[in-house]
Each structure stands twice: as C-alpha cells, then as structure tokens.
C-alpha cells in the first residue's frame, strides 16, 4: 500500500512481462463515488495525461470493472 485517500488506495504493482517495471495503481471503489467525485476523477486523469515531468508519475491508462475504477 503506497497511500490512501478519502476515495482510493494506491498500490505498487509489477509488470508480469517485465518484473523490473513497477506501476502505482490507484483503485477507487465505485460505490463510494458520486457524480461530483467522478467529475473530479475525470479532470485528474485529463491533467495527468498532459503532464510530462521526471518528478511526476506518468499516466499510463485507466480502466474499470463492476466494482472499481483503476
């Protein structure tokens, strides 16, 4: 567990194809999110996708299942 917030937890994952590659994955539980929070999440994704700086984690992708946003 790398960290947690009001609506999510962040975990460290390693790539199956290349175990040297590590990723921080934010997991948000859909049942805890309302329309306002979803809008903020979408804005965060848009901002992260635009950033390119060595001191900021790179945004790779987002996806969801029945219960969670990743």
Secondary structure as UniProt FT lines:
FT   STRAND          3..4
FT   STRAND          8..14
FT   TURN            19..20
FT   STRAND          22..29
FT   HELIX           30..32
FT   HELIX           35..50
FT   TURN            54..55
FT   STRAND          68..69
//
